[in-house]
Amino acid sequence: REATRRGYEYQPIEAGYSPDNEGTSNRRILWTCSAGILLGFAAAACFFYERMDRGKVHDVGILSTCRGKDCRFDCSAGKDEWEAKWSASKKLYCCGMTCLAKSVKADAHNSHVQLESRGPSTAKAHRITGKSHSVAGNTRTSTSVTTVTTTTVTVTVSSTGTIPATTMMKLSGGDLLRNAQKDPTFSGQQIHQPSILKGISYCPVPVKSVMSLKSDDWMTDLAKPLWSAAGRGDLEVMHSLGANAVRLYGNNPELQHGDFLDEAQKNALHVIPGMSDFPYTQDPDQNCIATEFNCFSQVKKQYSQNLKNGFLKNGQYHPALSYFILINEPDLKVPTTADSVPEDSQKLARAIISAFDAVLDAEQDAGVHGPFINFTATFSYAICSVCPKSHGLPALGQMLLVEDAMMHPEKYGYKPRHFLYAAYLRRWVNSFNTANEAADLHRTFFSHYEKSFSVTPVFIGEYHKPGGPVLQEVQQILQLADQMPLFLGINFFEFQVSCWKGGSEMQFGLFGLGGYPIGKFSYADGSKYTSWCLSPEVVSGTLLPEALAAAYGGHSPSVAQLCLPQAETVPISTLGYNLIVGLKDTNKTAAFISRVAGHLGYDVIHPDGLHEFAKVYMHGNSGKGYQFDDLMKDLQFSDSDWLHRSSDARCVADRNASQSAVEKAITWGCGKLAQAGR
């Protein structure tokens, strides 16, 4: 069978042969012996080829080199025996999903859906029965396999070792896994993800009333007044809270996203962007609905632009990127009855697998090389009554539906360009949104998950039960993530109250919007926005940022300082000077003066001298000779020993400046030139 699978053919001896037959000849005997010898060599070659392929399975790359008490695992310990000795949690932490998927035994792989029989043949599947036991304090699932009647299927493998995508995949879960593990793309490495995901959902629409949005891409460079250190500093706030990831929603691929990724990386945040609904349901020209939920062309176009506009650096993914959400809550919109109508659940699966195929194709066209990110479709916590083996459980049926579609795309009316199941095993993560409490999630989802999925991790895309005790709820769900190898963690929903949505949606959010305007900026759709300061939300006497920080192991920003002018972000102008000096805070005044000196090309070499100088201006600012223009002159012509003119001073662009600030500066400069008659 192995020889047949690799393209050889057995040549049967003609029927009717016998020693007494007149047609018997030495030539026929010689031919028979020669054929036997050749087949013997072929079988041996296949055996050694198989052994060589299996050897490749053990070649894994260590993604984490963390050592010491703050590391969840020491990835250098037991590296030579990783497959046998490492737990599933350690495999995920140290070398990613490739490591975990390569180590699973093909004969124990679960084919969750009984394959359809075509003609008189009987389909083949594996049934898994799970039995829990404890290993190193973590819950594991051991599996026993029951083999069902099988049909032998011949599959021709191309010269590259991949199975042609157009071949009908009537294979068992074990056979598909073996072929997937041999696929050349299977050896690629993923970007290292956090050991336990402690993310925050981020959609900081800067308005205080209900309104409709033309665009909601807030990771664009145009939104720097919200997330950059020179603006409100949202990413810095997330880092201080103890978060290690930020999940986003809107995504206009025509806009640049590189600066956001750089800023996230500076704050040790993994980025989880998503694709907007535009290619699926909103594109007026031709969305997925118009193409019978085959979303390949629409998604490939969008993702190709993402790769060009910040996602890639020198042919590799930006190191801040970790996961990419192909679509958010698709079971509620592609189509809207996907959870209840069998034909529509097929469309849902087709939309997701064609989108996955599209991003793989976009990567190939762009020449992307590893490490690679992982992909997901984030489902709602609804029950899909028509999905395979959902058993009336929320989200699980949708995930099993997608897995079956990855294994057998032709059943769902789709002919992929890539070997989807190999990519699925190595790069797919399940995810869902929920407002259910931790105890309920364990009962309705997690106690069933590892019985259905042996190697595919899962995370919660949105997590927050409104009105509940945030500290206890988050601590409980993170404890569950620590105990379950395949549960990666959560994204707390959400960073800012969504005033633009109104109604019950305003129950979510760590911060509201205060009264102090940090700055103004123009957005891509022509809208003018104000970056308002953050005001912590309070529920039952508890400051939500403080509660989340306690659960995430961080600290909450000072409530008293959030809506006061900050020396690091006010404009270097008369307005900024008056705002800071008016606080009567020597440290803030000194920080502002230091910024001004830096812009003039000076270095502060004696902080004590700076503070004494700041006191003079802080106490005399209301009088003549102590205004912003006076400060500029004093610094420019100063012979103070606390200042030193830098030999490296140059006229450079302020990369943190907002678009509106640049526009004002150009207008001012051109106006001065016009006045001078130039």
Buried (B, 14 or more C-beta within 10 A) or exposed (E): EEBBBBEBEEEEEEEEEEEEEEEEEEEBEEEEEEBEEEBEEBEEBBEEEBEEEEEBBEEBBBBBEBEEEEEBBBBEEBBEEBBEEBBBBBBBBBBBBBBBBBBBEBBBBBBBBBBEEEEEEEBBBBBBEBEEEEEEEBBBBEBEBEEBEBBEBEBEBEEEEBBEBEBEBBBBBBBBBBBBBBBEBBBBBBBBBBBBBBBBBBBBBBBBEEEEBEBBBBBBBBBBBBBBBBBBBBBBBBBBBBBBBBBBBBBBBEBBBBBBBBBBBEBBBBBBBBBBBBBBBEBEEEBBBEBEBBBBBBBBBBBBBBBBBBBBBEEBBBBBBBBBBBBBBBBBBBBEBBBBBEEBBBBBBBBBBBBBBBBBBBBEEBEBEBBBBBBBBBBBBBBBEBBBBBEEBBBBBBBBBBBBBBBBBBBBBBEBBBBBBBBBBBBBBBBBBBBBBBEEBBEBBBBBBBBBBBBBBBBBBBBBBBEBBBBEBBBBBBEBBBBBBBBBBBBBBBBBBBBBBEEEBBBBBBBBBBEBBBBBBBBBEEBEBBBBBBBBBEBEEEBBBBBBBBBBEBEBBEBEEBBBBBBBBBEBEEEBBBBBBEBEBBEBBBBBBBBBBBBBBBBBEEEEBBBBBBEEBBBBBEEEEBBBEBBBEBBEEBEBEBBEEEEEEEEEEEEBBBBBBEEBEEEEEEEEEEEEEE
